[in-house]
Amino acid sequence: DPFFLSADYVRGFGLAALLEEQFQQRFGDTWFRNPEAGAWLKSEIFAQGNRLSAEDVAALSGAGNTISFEPLKTRLMKRFAETEAVIEKARR
């Protein structure tokens, strides 16, 4: 629904986590330093302008044509665990 901006943000966060997972699988953990990753983004995603939906981008990345929120959940759970460890260490 276009009136729920917060839903758009959640979908964006979900897509970002999904893409990061796909890029790590395809280009390695330092995908953001890999020139091949940049070339792929330019040729497959950015060259399309605004024509692609979020689902189209997910499909082009190899993740299927739906946005899975599992990668976002995994990312958040990892960050929560890291934060909890820092808090626990500070309490000692």
Backbone torsions as a table, in degrees:
resi	resn	phi	psi	omega
1	ASP	NA	125.6	-175.4
2	PRO	-66.4	-13.5	-177.7
3	PHE	-88.1	-6.6	-179.5
4	PHE	-105.7	83.6	-178.2
5	LEU	-58.9	-36.5	180.0
6	SER	-62.3	-35.1	177.1
7	ALA	-65.9	-37.6	176.3
8	ASP	-62.0	-41.2	178.3
9	TYR	-63.0	-43.8	180.0
10	VAL	-63.2	-42.3	177.3
11	ARG	-61.9	-40.0	178.5
12	GLY	-63.9	-43.7	177.2
13	PHE	-63.9	-39.6	177.8
14	GLY	-63.4	-44.3	178.5
15	LEU	-64.5	-41.5	179.3
16	ALA	-60.6	-44.3	179.1
17	ALA	-66.2	-39.3	178.4
18	LEU	-63.2	-45.1	179.2
19	LEU	-64.7	-41.2	178.6
20	GLU	-60.3	-42.4	178.1
21	GLU	-61.9	-44.4	179.5
22	GLN	-64.6	-41.9	-179.6
23	PHE	-66.9	-37.8	176.9
24	GLN	-62.8	-40.7	178.6
25	GLN	-67.2	-40.3	-174.9
26	ARG	-82.0	-40.1	-171.8
27	PHE	-118.6	-1.2	179.6
28	GLY	96.0	171.7	-176.4
29	ASP	-62.8	-27.5	177.9
30	THR	-102.8	43.3	-178.5
31	TRP	-55.8	-31.8	-177.2
32	PHE	-70.3	-12.3	175.1
33	ARG	-102.6	-6.0	-174.2
34	ASN	-86.0	116.9	179.6
35	PRO	-58.8	-28.4	178.2
36	GLU	-65.8	-35.4	178.0
37	ALA	-65.5	-43.2	177.6
38	GLY	-63.6	-41.6	178.7
39	ALA	-64.0	-40.7	178.3
40	TRP	-63.4	-46.2	178.8
41	LEU	-58.4	-44.9	-179.4
42	LYS	-62.5	-47.1	-173.7
43	SER	-78.3	-35.6	-174.0
44	GLU	-96.3	-33.0	-174.4
45	ILE	-109.3	-60.0	-173.7
46	PHE	-65.2	-31.8	-179.5
47	ALA	-64.9	-18.7	-178.8
48	GLN	-82.0	-10.3	-177.8
49	GLY	64.8	-133.2	-178.0
50	ASN	-96.0	10.8	-175.4
51	ARG	-71.5	-26.7	-173.7
52	LEU	-86.4	136.4	171.1
53	SER	-82.5	170.4	176.4
54	ALA	-59.6	-38.6	178.9
55	GLU	-66.5	-36.3	176.4
56	ASP	-62.8	-43.0	179.5
57	VAL	-63.6	-43.0	177.8
58	ALA	-59.9	-43.7	-179.5
59	ALA	-64.6	-43.5	178.9
60	LEU	-62.9	-29.7	-179.6
61	SER	-75.5	-13.6	-178.8
62	GLY	99.4	6.8	-175.6
63	ALA	-94.4	3.2	-175.3
64	GLY	94.9	175.5	-173.9
65	ASN	-99.4	23.7	172.7
66	THR	-129.8	157.5	178.3
67	ILE	-93.5	113.0	176.0
68	SER	-88.4	137.6	179.3
69	PHE	-96.0	3.0	177.5
70	GLU	-60.2	-44.5	177.8
71	PRO	-61.4	-36.0	177.8
72	LEU	-67.4	-43.6	177.5
73	LYS	-59.2	-45.3	179.4
74	THR	-60.6	-45.5	179.5
75	ARG	-61.2	-46.0	-179.2
76	LEU	-65.1	-41.8	179.9
77	MET	-63.8	-37.6	177.1
78	LYS	-64.3	-45.0	179.8
79	ARG	-64.5	-40.0	177.9
80	PHE	-62.3	-41.9	179.2
81	ALA	-64.1	-41.9	178.5
82	GLU	-63.9	-41.7	179.3
83	THR	-64.8	-43.0	178.3
84	GLU	-61.2	-39.0	178.9
85	ALA	-64.9	-40.0	178.8
86	VAL	-66.3	-43.5	179.3
87	ILE	-63.5	-44.7	180.0
88	GLU	-61.2	-42.4	179.2
89	LYS	-64.2	-38.5	-179.6
90	ALA	-68.0	-28.3	179.9
91	ARG	-72.0	-21.3	-176.3
92	ARG	-78.4	NA	NA
